[in-house]
């Protein structure tokens, strides 16, 4: 079977990463969570005082980009790759609501996007890769053999995210998570550089009422057609 590139785009909390991990495991492909890369840069910005609730030192962060080294390291116990920033495992802290509140602002910065897109394209040069994010099918891999665009209602996505955060022991309210989802939707779709849009040749999947199993089986059929 020929190796292909699978690009998964869509709104936050649509289960892009969960699906991408399932597909990569089934196919024996490399999985890349580009959202984790943007979260890692956001975490760096927060830790170094470049972004707060009311302040963003864009130029200061851009100047520090050469000092940000990102790497995925596979954790065999967990069964997926974890995000490392300058050789430190930051998989847990980048998944907090605090990072979620700031990540869309950081992802708006063109210099940040250019740095990460370059790395992402290098990761996929040999195909056999599943990558999810906001601009994978439009910017990173415009020639991907299969492009998916994930969608679901904001309330459905917020409920999923809320349950996930509570399960991890985070103290959040549903209203707080819903507001964050809606805010990220607005920023992601209105930014000047690589806004979130559905690629003209992408297949849209609204998973508001689909189970993970139903979604996986649906997408595997699409992959088999491409291969």
C-alpha positions in Angstrom: 0.0 0.0 0.0 1.3 3.5 -0.8 2.1 5.8 2.0 0.0 8.9 2.3 -0.3 12.2 4.3 -3.4 12.6 6.4 -4.2 16.2 7.4 -6.8 16.8 10.0 -8.0 20.4 10.7 -10.9 21.8 12.7 -12.1 23.7 15.7 -10.8 23.2 19.2 -12.1 20.2 21.2 -13.5 18.4 18.1 -11.4 15.3 19.0 -8.8 15.8 16.3 -5.9 14.5 18.4 -7.9 11.5 19.6 -8.8 10.5 16.0 -5.3 11.2 14.7 -3.7 9.0 17.4 -6.1 6.2 16.6 -5.3 6.4 12.9 -1.6 6.6 13.4 -1.6 3.5 15.6 -3.8 1.5 13.2 -1.7 2.5 10.2 1.7 2.4 11.9 2.2 6.1 10.9 3.9 9.0 12.7 1.5 11.2 14.6 2.2 14.9 15.1 0.0 17.1 17.4 0.7 20.6 16.1 -1.6 22.0 18.8 1.0 20.8 21.4 3.7 22.7 19.6 1.7 26.0 19.8 0.8 25.2 23.4 4.5 24.7 24.1 5.4 28.1 22.7 2.5 29.6 24.7 3.8 27.9 27.9 7.3 29.3 27.2 5.8 32.8 26.7 3.8 32.5 30.0 6.8 31.2 32.0 9.0 34.1 30.7 6.5 36.9 31.2 5.9 37.6 27.5 2.1 37.1 27.9 -0.3 37.8 30.8 -4.0 38.3 31.0 -3.7 41.9 29.8 -0.3 42.0 28.1 1.6 40.5 25.1 5.2 41.3 24.4 5.1 40.1 20.8 8.6 41.4 19.8 10.2 40.0 23.0 8.8 36.5 22.2 9.9 36.7 18.6 13.4 37.6 19.7 13.4 34.4 21.9 12.2 32.0 19.2 15.7 30.7 18.3 16.0 29.6 22.0 12.8 27.5 21.8 13.6 23.9 21.0 10.6 21.6 20.6 10.7 17.8 20.4 8.3 14.9 20.6 9.5 11.9 22.6 7.5 8.7 22.5 6.4 7.3 25.8 6.0 3.6 25.5 4.1 3.3 28.8 1.5 5.8 27.6 1.5 4.8 24.0 2.0 8.3 22.5 4.6 11.0 22.1 4.9 13.7 24.7 5.9 17.3 24.2 9.4 18.5 25.4 10.5 22.1 25.6 14.2 22.6 25.8 14.6 18.9 26.9 11.9 19.2 29.7 8.7 17.2 29.6 5.8 19.7 29.5 3.0 17.4 28.4 0.9 18.1 31.5 1.3 21.8 32.1 0.5 22.7 28.4 -3.0 21.1 28.7 -4.3 23.5 31.4 -7.1 26.0 30.9 -4.6 28.8 31.5 -2.6 27.8 28.4 -5.8 27.3 26.4 -6.8 30.9 27.2 -3.6 32.3 25.6 -2.7 29.8 22.8 -4.8 31.4 20.1 -3.1 34.8 20.6 0.4 33.2 20.3 -0.7 31.2 17.2 -1.7 34.6 15.6 2.0 35.6 15.5 3.3 35.1 12.0 6.9 34.5 13.1 5.7 31.7 15.5 3.7 30.1 12.7 6.6 30.3 10.2 9.0 28.6 12.7 6.5 25.8 13.5 5.3 25.2 9.9 8.9 24.7 8.8 9.4 22.0 11.5 6.1 20.4 10.6 6.8 20.2 6.9 10.2 18.6 7.7 8.5 16.0 9.9 6.2 15.0 7.0 8.6 14.9 4.1 8.5 11.1 3.9 4.7 10.8 4.2 3.2 8.1 6.4 2.2 10.8 8.8 -1.1 11.9 10.5 -1.0 15.6 11.6 -3.7 17.6 13.2 -4.1 21.3 13.7 -5.7 24.4 12.2 -3.8 24.9 8.9 -2.5 21.5 8.0 -4.5 20.9 4.8 -4.3 24.6 3.7 -0.7 25.6 4.6 1.5 22.8 6.0 0.5 20.0 3.6 -1.7 21.5 0.8 -1.0 18.4 -1.3 -2.1 15.9 1.4 -3.9 12.9 -0.1 -6.6 13.0 2.6 -7.8 16.1 4.3 -10.4 16.1 7.0 -12.1 19.1 8.6 -13.6 18.4 12.1 -16.6 20.2 13.5 -19.2 20.0 16.3 -21.4 22.5 18.1 -19.6 24.8 20.6 -21.7 23.4 23.5 -20.8 19.8 22.6 -17.1 20.6 22.4 -17.1 22.6 25.6 -18.8 19.7 27.4 -16.2 17.2 26.2 -13.4 19.6 27.2 -14.9 20.3 30.6 -15.2 16.6 31.4 -11.6 16.0 30.3 -10.3 18.8 32.5 -12.3 17.7 35.5 -11.1 14.2 35.1 -7.5 15.6 35.2 -8.4 17.3 38.5 -8.6 20.9 37.2 -11.0 23.3 39.0 -13.0 24.7 36.1 -16.7 25.5 35.4 -18.6 24.6 32.2 -19.3 28.3 31.5 -15.6 29.0 31.7 -14.7 26.3 29.2 -17.6 27.3 26.9 -16.4 30.9 26.9 -12.8 29.7 26.1 -14.0 27.5 23.2 -16.0 30.4 21.7 -13.1 32.9 22.1 -10.7 30.5 20.5 -13.1 29.9 17.6 -13.3 33.6 16.9 -9.5 34.2 17.1 -8.7 31.1 15.0 -11.1 32.0 12.2 -10.3 35.8 12.2 -6.5 35.9 12.4 -4.7 37.4 9.4 -2.1 34.7 9.0 -3.4 31.2 8.2 -6.9 31.5 9.6 -8.8 28.3 10.3 -10.7 27.5 7.1 -11.9 24.3 5.5 -9.6 23.4 2.5 -11.6 23.2 -0.7 -10.8 19.5 -1.1 -11.3 18.6 2.6 -14.0 16.2 3.8 -16.0 17.7 6.7 -17.0 15.5 9.6 -19.5 16.9 12.1 -19.1 14.5 15.1 -21.6 16.1 17.4 -23.6 12.8 17.4 -20.9 10.3 16.4 -19.2 8.0 18.8 -15.4 7.6 18.6 -15.8 4.1 17.1 -18.2 5.3 14.4 -16.0 8.2 13.5 -12.9 6.0 13.3 -14.6 3.4 11.1 -15.9 6.2 8.8 -12.4 7.7 8.4 -10.7 4.3 7.9 -13.0 3.7 4.9 -11.9 7.1 3.4 -8.2 6.2 4.0 -8.6 2.8 2.3 -10.1 4.5 -0.8 -7.0 6.8 -0.9 -4.6 3.9 -0.5 
